[in-house]
Amino acid sequence: MTDLRKEFQNHRFFQDIISTNQDSLSVIDREYRFVLVNDVYLKLYNMKREDIIGRRVDELFDADIFETSIKKHLNDCLQGNTISHTTWFDLAEMGRRCMHITYSPYRDEQGDIIGAVASGRDCTELTLALEEKKRTEGRLEMMARAGNIGLWDWDLESNEMYFSPEWKSQLGYANHEIGNEYLEWEKRLHPEDRAEAVGKVQKYIKKPWADYSNEFRMLHKDGSYRWIMATASLLFDDDQKRPGRMMGAHIDVTERKEREEALKKTEEISRIAQRAGKIGYWWYDPVTRYREWTEEILTRGNIFTSRLVIPVAE
């Protein structure tokens, strides 16, 4: 019987503590033999206490796992270090589970390390959730890059903001050239748009509505202004009484705005030319039976709209 086993047999209170702990606990001596295990440990591996106590770790676990992972951590622990790591195990009772293991040195009254205490906690759900979160964030980042969508996240308490690399590149900046403050957005707004854009944000925070959107011009690094369409939503604190964060996206709609402006100019030129040439025209939608005509039609025909009838073939 090792000195470590004798010591624990003489300290009944320690055995009581280890048996009631919610984590799986085991005590291992310097020869890698199990000295104590609690009920949680037995349940995880679907074993009896008499089948574990006194046996070496490499007799219960796969030899490769012991040599490549467990032995190294135990040796580091027996040198006086507290070691933590996360790994996957195939457990008899629960199947494949991710366990967070911590190895702590156990010292005798003289301060000599005579063994290791290993505590394990099942973190499978958390690990899977974090992995899914990373996958989701990765997909969002890929879509954002592909669509040139700039993402932002505003902490309303600290006033700090996160601007994605795409957000910054829309304005011609590298990732390190723009800080993480609210004013990085506000100070780049076009002077003619600033009051309305900022006011709309404040109104939304005070009294949110569905489908928030905000269009404004922002100063590009090259001195030009880009039209931006912003969409956003609020995340509330646990009490659901006040928003804690505002998150959204920026989409560069400059080309759309330029096309709309060009179309307006073309339509205006067309109207001026029609008036100058006294050219009238009309159109009719046979589906909706909507009809419309220009003033020139009425003027040249000297008729009133109430008397203008467009024949419809039945």
Contacts in CASP RR format, 6 or more apart in sequence:
PFRMAT RR
TARGET T0000
AUTHOR 0000-0000-0000
METHOD contacts of the structure
MODEL  1
MTDLRKEFQNHRFFQDIISTNQDSLSVIDREYRFVLVNDVYLKLYNMKRE
DIIGRRVDELFDADIFETSIKKHLNDCLQGNTISHTTWFDLAEMGRRCMH
ITYSPYRDEQGDIIGAVASGRDCTELTLALEEKKRTEGRLEMMARAGNIG
LWDWDLESNEMYFSPEWKSQLGYANHEIGNEYLEWEKRLHPEDRAEAVGK
VQKYIKKPWADYSNEFRMLHKDGSYRWIMATASLLFDDDQKRPGRMMGAH
IDVTERKEREEALKKTEEISRIAQRAGKIGYWWYDPVTRYREWTEEILTR
GNIFTSRLVIPVAE
2 29 0 8 1.000
2 31 0 8 1.000
2 33 0 8 1.000
2 35 0 8 1.000
3 108 0 8 1.000
3 114 0 8 1.000
4 27 0 8 1.000
4 29 0 8 1.000
4 30 0 8 1.000
4 35 0 8 1.000
4 106 0 8 1.000
4 114 0 8 1.000
4 115 0 8 1.000
5 29 0 8 1.000
5 35 0 8 1.000
5 54 0 8 1.000
7 108 0 8 1.000
7 114 0 8 1.000
8 14 0 8 1.000
8 15 0 8 1.000
8 27 0 8 1.000
8 35 0 8 1.000
8 36 0 8 1.000
15 36 0 8 1.000
18 25 0 8 1.000
18 27 0 8 1.000
18 36 0 8 1.000
18 38 0 8 1.000
19 38 0 8 1.000
19 39 0 8 1.000
20 38 0 8 1.000
21 38 0 8 1.000
21 40 0 8 1.000
21 119 0 8 1.000
22 40 0 8 1.000
23 40 0 8 1.000
23 119 0 8 1.000
23 120 0 8 1.000
23 121 0 8 1.000
24 37 0 8 1.000
24 38 0 8 1.000
24 40 0 8 1.000
24 41 0 8 1.000
24 44 0 8 1.000
24 99 0 8 1.000
24 119 0 8 1.000
24 120 0 8 1.000
24 121 0 8 1.000
25 36 0 8 1.000
25 37 0 8 1.000
25 38 0 8 1.000
25 40 0 8 1.000
25 41 0 8 1.000
25 117 0 8 1.000
25 118 0 8 1.000
25 119 0 8 1.000
25 120 0 8 1.000
26 34 0 8 1.000
26 36 0 8 1.000
26 37 0 8 1.000
26 38 0 8 1.000
26 41 0 8 1.000
26 117 0 8 1.000
26 118 0 8 1.000
27 34 0 8 1.000
27 35 0 8 1.000
27 36 0 8 1.000
27 37 0 8 1.000
27 106 0 8 1.000
27 115 0 8 1.000
27 116 0 8 1.000
27 117 0 8 1.000
27 118 0 8 1.000
28 34 0 8 1.000
28 35 0 8 1.000
28 57 0 8 1.000
28 74 0 8 1.000
28 115 0 8 1.000
28 116 0 8 1.000
28 117 0 8 1.000
28 118 0 8 1.000
29 35 0 8 1.000
29 114 0 8 1.000
29 115 0 8 1.000
30 78 0 8 1.000
30 113 0 8 1.000
30 114 0 8 1.000
30 115 0 8 1.000
31 56 0 8 1.000
32 56 0 8 1.000
32 57 0 8 1.000
32 58 0 8 1.000
32 71 0 8 1.000
32 74 0 8 1.000
33 54 0 8 1.000
33 55 0 8 1.000
33 56 0 8 1.000
33 57 0 8 1.000
34 52 0 8 1.000
34 53 0 8 1.000
34 54 0 8 1.000
34 55 0 8 1.000
34 56 0 8 1.000
34 57 0 8 1.000
34 60 0 8 1.000
35 53 0 8 1.000
35 54 0 8 1.000
35 115 0 8 1.000
36 53 0 8 1.000
37 49 0 8 1.000
37 52 0 8 1.000
37 53 0 8 1.000
41 52 0 8 1.000
42 48 0 8 1.000
42 49 0 8 1.000
42 52 0 8 1.000
43 93 0 8 1.000
44 91 0 8 1.000
44 92 0 8 1.000
44 93 0 8 1.000
44 94 0 8 1.000
44 97 0 8 1.000
45 52 0 8 1.000
45 60 0 8 1.000
45 91 0 8 1.000
45 92 0 8 1.000
45 93 0 8 1.000
46 91 0 8 1.000
46 92 0 8 1.000
46 93 0 8 1.000
47 60 0 8 1.000
47 92 0 8 1.000
52 60 0 8 1.000
57 66 0 8 1.000
57 70 0 8 1.000
57 71 0 8 1.000
57 74 0 8 1.000
58 66 0 8 1.000
58 67 0 8 1.000
58 70 0 8 1.000
58 71 0 8 1.000
61 70 0 8 1.000
69 85 0 8 1.000
69 87 0 8 1.000
73 83 0 8 1.000
73 85 0 8 1.000
73 101 0 8 1.000
73 103 0 8 1.000
74 103 0 8 1.000
74 116 0 8 1.000
76 83 0 8 1.000
76 103 0 8 1.000
77 83 0 8 1.000
77 103 0 8 1.000
77 104 0 8 1.000
77 105 0 8 1.000
77 115 0 8 1.000
77 116 0 8 1.000
78 105 0 8 1.000
78 113 0 8 1.000
78 115 0 8 1.000
78 116 0 8 1.000
79 113 0 8 1.000
80 105 0 8 1.000
80 113 0 8 1.000
81 105 0 8 1.000
82 102 0 8 1.000
82 103 0 8 1.000
82 104 0 8 1.000
82 105 0 8 1.000
83 102 0 8 1.000
83 103 0 8 1.000
84 100 0 8 1.000
84 101 0 8 1.000
84 102 0 8 1.000
84 103 0 8 1.000
85 100 0 8 1.000
85 101 0 8 1.000
86 98 0 8 1.000
86 99 0 8 1.000
86 100 0 8 1.000
86 101 0 8 1.000
86 123 0 8 1.000
86 127 0 8 1.000
87 98 0 8 1.000
87 99 0 8 1.000
87 101 0 8 1.000
88 96 0 8 1.000
88 97 0 8 1.000
88 98 0 8 1.000
88 99 0 8 1.000
89 96 0 8 1.000
89 97 0 8 1.000
89 98 0 8 1.000
89 99 0 8 1.000
90 96 0 8 1.000
91 97 0 8 1.000
94 122 0 8 1.000
97 122 0 8 1.000
97 124 0 8 1.000
98 122 0 8 1.000
98 123 0 8 1.000
98 124 0 8 1.000
98 127 0 8 1.000
98 128 0 8 1.000
99 120 0 8 1.000
99 121 0 8 1.000
99 122 0 8 1.000
99 123 0 8 1.000
100 120 0 8 1.000
100 121 0 8 1.000
100 123 0 8 1.000
101 118 0 8 1.000
101 119 0 8 1.000
101 120 0 8 1.000
102 118 0 8 1.000
102 119 0 8 1.000
102 120 0 8 1.000
103 116 0 8 1.000
103 117 0 8 1.000
103 118 0 8 1.000
104 116 0 8 1.000
104 117 0 8 1.000
104 118 0 8 1.000
104 119 0 8 1.000
105 113 0 8 1.000
105 115 0 8 1.000
105 116 0 8 1.000
105 117 0 8 1.000
106 113 0 8 1.000
106 114 0 8 1.000
106 115 0 8 1.000
106 116 0 8 1.000
106 117 0 8 1.000
107 113 0 8 1.000
107 114 0 8 1.000
108 114 0 8 1.000
140 151 0 8 1.000
141 164 0 8 1.000
143 149 0 8 1.000
144 150 0 8 1.000
144 151 0 8 1.000
144 164 0 8 1.000
144 166 0 8 1.000
144 249 0 8 1.000
145 166 0 8 1.000
148 166 0 8 1.000
148 169 0 8 1.000
148 170 0 8 1.000
148 251 0 8 1.000
148 252 0 8 1.000
149 166 0 8 1.000
149 249 0 8 1.000
149 250 0 8 1.000
149 251 0 8 1.000
150 163 0 8 1.000
150 164 0 8 1.000
150 166 0 8 1.000
150 167 0 8 1.000
150 170 0 8 1.000
150 249 0 8 1.000
150 250 0 8 1.000
150 251 0 8 1.000
151 162 0 8 1.000
151 163 0 8 1.000
151 164 0 8 1.000
151 166 0 8 1.000
151 167 0 8 1.000
151 247 0 8 1.000
151 248 0 8 1.000
151 249 0 8 1.000
151 250 0 8 1.000
152 161 0 8 1.000
152 162 0 8 1.000
152 163 0 8 1.000
152 164 0 8 1.000
152 167 0 8 1.000
152 185 0 8 1.000
152 247 0 8 1.000
152 248 0 8 1.000
152 249 0 8 1.000
152 250 0 8 1.000
153 161 0 8 1.000
153 162 0 8 1.000
153 245 0 8 1.000
153 246 0 8 1.000
153 247 0 8 1.000
153 248 0 8 1.000
154 160 0 8 1.000
154 161 0 8 1.000
154 162 0 8 1.000
154 182 0 8 1.000
154 245 0 8 1.000
154 246 0 8 1.000
154 247 0 8 1.000
155 161 0 8 1.000
155 244 0 8 1.000
155 245 0 8 1.000
156 205 0 8 1.000
156 243 0 8 1.000
156 244 0 8 1.000
156 245 0 8 1.000
156 246 0 8 1.000
157 244 0 8 1.000
159 181 0 8 1.000
159 182 0 8 1.000
160 180 0 8 1.000
160 181 0 8 1.000
160 182 0 8 1.000
161 180 0 8 1.000
161 181 0 8 1.000
161 182 0 8 1.000
161 184 0 8 1.000
161 185 0 8 1.000
162 180 0 8 1.000
163 178 0 8 1.000
163 179 0 8 1.000
163 180 0 8 1.000
163 184 0 8 1.000
163 185 0 8 1.000
165 175 0 8 1.000
167 250 0 8 1.000
168 174 0 8 1.000
168 175 0 8 1.000
168 177 0 8 1.000
168 178 0 8 1.000
170 218 0 8 1.000
170 226 0 8 1.000
170 228 0 8 1.000
170 250 0 8 1.000
170 252 0 8 1.000
171 178 0 8 1.000
171 188 0 8 1.000
171 218 0 8 1.000
171 219 0 8 1.000
171 220 0 8 1.000
171 221 0 8 1.000
171 226 0 8 1.000
172 220 0 8 1.000
172 221 0 8 1.000
172 222 0 8 1.000
173 221 0 8 1.000
178 184 0 8 1.000
185 218 0 8 1.000
186 194 0 8 1.000
186 198 0 8 1.000
188 218 0 8 1.000
188 219 0 8 1.000
189 197 0 8 1.000
189 198 0 8 1.000
189 216 0 8 1.000
189 217 0 8 1.000
189 218 0 8 1.000
189 219 0 8 1.000
190 216 0 8 1.000
190 217 0 8 1.000
190 218 0 8 1.000
190 219 0 8 1.000
190 225 0 8 1.000
192 217 0 8 1.000
193 216 0 8 1.000
193 217 0 8 1.000
194 216 0 8 1.000
196 216 0 8 1.000
197 214 0 8 1.000
197 216 0 8 1.000
200 214 0 8 1.000
201 214 0 8 1.000
201 246 0 8 1.000
204 212 0 8 1.000
204 232 0 8 1.000
204 234 0 8 1.000
205 234 0 8 1.000
205 243 0 8 1.000
205 246 0 8 1.000
208 234 0 8 1.000
208 243 0 8 1.000
212 231 0 8 1.000
212 232 0 8 1.000
212 233 0 8 1.000
213 229 0 8 1.000
213 230 0 8 1.000
213 231 0 8 1.000
214 229 0 8 1.000
214 230 0 8 1.000
214 232 0 8 1.000
215 227 0 8 1.000
215 228 0 8 1.000
215 229 0 8 1.000
215 230 0 8 1.000
215 253 0 8 1.000
216 227 0 8 1.000
216 228 0 8 1.000
216 230 0 8 1.000
217 225 0 8 1.000
217 226 0 8 1.000
217 227 0 8 1.000
217 228 0 8 1.000
218 225 0 8 1.000
218 226 0 8 1.000
218 228 0 8 1.000
219 225 0 8 1.000
220 226 0 8 1.000
226 252 0 8 1.000
226 254 0 8 1.000
227 252 0 8 1.000
227 253 0 8 1.000
227 254 0 8 1.000
227 256 0 8 1.000
227 257 0 8 1.000
228 250 0 8 1.000
228 251 0 8 1.000
228 252 0 8 1.000
228 253 0 8 1.000
229 250 0 8 1.000
229 251 0 8 1.000
229 253 0 8 1.000
230 248 0 8 1.000
230 249 0 8 1.000
230 250 0 8 1.000
230 251 0 8 1.000
231 248 0 8 1.000
231 249 0 8 1.000
231 251 0 8 1.000
232 246 0 8 1.000
232 247 0 8 1.000
232 248 0 8 1.000
232 249 0 8 1.000
233 246 0 8 1.000
233 247 0 8 1.000
233 248 0 8 1.000
234 243 0 8 1.000
234 244 0 8 1.000
234 245 0 8 1.000
234 246 0 8 1.000
234 247 0 8 1.000
235 243 0 8 1.000
235 244 0 8 1.000
235 245 0 8 1.000
235 246 0 8 1.000
235 247 0 8 1.000
236 242 0 8 1.000
236 243 0 8 1.000
236 244 0 8 1.000
237 243 0 8 1.000
237 244 0 8 1.000
273 279 0 8 1.000
274 280 0 8 1.000
274 281 0 8 1.000
274 294 0 8 1.000
274 296 0 8 1.000
275 296 0 8 1.000
278 296 0 8 1.000
278 299 0 8 1.000
278 300 0 8 1.000
279 296 0 8 1.000
280 293 0 8 1.000
280 294 0 8 1.000
280 295 0 8 1.000
280 296 0 8 1.000
280 297 0 8 1.000
280 300 0 8 1.000
281 293 0 8 1.000
281 294 0 8 1.000
281 296 0 8 1.000
281 297 0 8 1.000
282 291 0 8 1.000
282 292 0 8 1.000
282 293 0 8 1.000
282 294 0 8 1.000
282 297 0 8 1.000
282 310 0 8 1.000
283 291 0 8 1.000
283 292 0 8 1.000
283 293 0 8 1.000
284 290 0 8 1.000
284 291 0 8 1.000
284 310 0 8 1.000
284 312 0 8 1.000
285 291 0 8 1.000
286 312 0 8 1.000
289 312 0 8 1.000
291 310 0 8 1.000
293 305 0 8 1.000
293 308 0 8 1.000
297 308 0 8 1.000
298 304 0 8 1.000
298 305 0 8 1.000
298 308 0 8 1.000
END
